[in-house]
Amino acid sequence: MHRLLPALVLALVLLPGCKRGRMAQTNTKEPPPNTPVARQQPPARNENPGPPGPGFAPGPVAGNPPPAATPGAPSWHGGDRPANTTSRGTATIGVDGTPLNDFILYGLTIDNGAFRVDGQGIALVGRMSRDWAGSIGKPIAVASEIAGIGKSELDLPMIGVMKVVAGQLVIDQVVSKSPPRVKGRLLFQLQGPDGRSSFTGTFEVGIVVK
């Protein structure tokens, strides 16, 4: 009994030290509280992140609307027609040898070196100078599409929208100088399910220069 008592006291003295040693070993990732590493502040938030890395496309910015679609032909029923102005006119287009004069034109607009003929179910775009008088009697190419101006299309009832792939218009006569109004001829090709079809016609419309 006298021999066991000193051994028991020695065990009680050494046991807390062993426990403290084990606890310190299990916390090796956390630095002591008085070291410089423990005293430094957490990293500041980056308010100006750099461009995304390869393979990461930036998403849409909140609050910014998506880019507007390229305008095509106005609707055939005319629900999106502009207010009645002096630039209004008509177009007669021959289909299978029969002239159709039901195409109402809203105007021929020239803006930044390009033109757009808008009408009920029809839109034609191309390049034209603001000095349109210099183009009288000369063929003016009709393009299928011009960025920022629109597409060349024909929206026919019971058929739908057909793409104009090529064409031209010619200003033959100045009907009025103030406001400017002209007469001319047009030729264009439509891309249909069975291939391309060519159409010819005449037009009279007012010119709006922006």
C-alpha positions, 0 to 999 in steps of 0.5 A, spaced: 500 500 500 505 504 501 508 503 494 502 504 491 501 511 493 507 514 490 505 511 484 498 513 484 500 520 486 505 520 480 500 518 475 495 524 477 501 529 476 502 526 469 495 525 467 493 532 466 500 534 462 498 528 457 491 530 456 494 537 454 499 535 450 494 531 446 489 537 445 495 541 442 496 536 437 489 535 435 489 543 434 495 544 429 492 548 424 490 553 428 496 558 430 497 560 437 493 567 439 499 571 440 503 569 434 503 575 428 499 570 423 493 570 428 493 577 429 492 579 422 485 581 419 482 577 414 483 578 407 479 584 404 474 583 399 476 584 391 471 590 389 474 590 382 475 583 380 479 581 373 476 579 367 473 571 367 478 566 365 477 562 359 471 558 358 467 563 362 462 567 358 460 573 362 453 573 364 448 579 362 448 585 367 443 586 372 438 592 370 441 592 362 435 590 357 437 585 352 439 588 345 433 589 341 432 585 335 434 587 328 427 590 325 424 586 319 417 587 315 412 591 319 406 586 320 401 585 314 395 587 318 398 594 319 397 594 327 404 597 328 404 602 322 406 609 324 402 615 324 400 618 318 405 623 315 406 626 308 411 620 306 406 615 305 405 612 299 404 605 295 407 600 291 404 595 286 408 588 285 406 583 280 405 576 282 404 571 276 403 576 271 397 580 276 399 587 279 397 587 286 397 594 288 395 593 296 402 595 298 401 601 303 408 604 304 410 608 310 416 612 307 423 611 304 428 613 310 435 615 309 440 615 315 447 614 316 448 612 309 443 607 309 436 607 306 429 603 309 423 602 305 417 601 310 410 598 308 405 594 310 408 587 310 414 590 306 421 592 308 427 593 303 434 596 306 440 598 302 445 603 302 444 610 299 447 617 300 443 623 304 444 626 297 439 622 294 438 626 288 444 624 285 442 617 285 436 618 280 436 614 274 441 609 277 440 602 280 440 602 288 442 595 290 437 592 295 441 588 301 438 582 305 440 585 312 444 591 314 446 592 321 442 597 325 437 598 319 433 592 319 432 586 314 429 586 307 422 581 308 416 581 305 410 578 309 404 575 305 397 574 308 396 566 309 404 565 307 408 568 312 414 572 312 419 571 306 426 573 306 428 578 300 435 575 298 437 581 293 434 586 289 434 593 286 430 600 286 431 605 281 428 612 282 425 615 276 422 621 277 421 627 283 414 628 284 415 633 289 421 637 292 418 639 299 417 635 302 421 630 297 417 625 294 419 620 288 416 615 283 420 609 281 421 601 279 423 595 284 426 588 283 427 583 288 428 576 289 424 572 295 427 566 298 422 561 298 421 553 300 422 551 293 428 556 291 428 563 289 422 567 285 423 574 282 418 580 283 418 587 279 413 593 281 413 600 281 412 605 287 411 612 289 413 614 296 416 620 300 423 621 303 425 622 310 432 624 311 435 623 318 
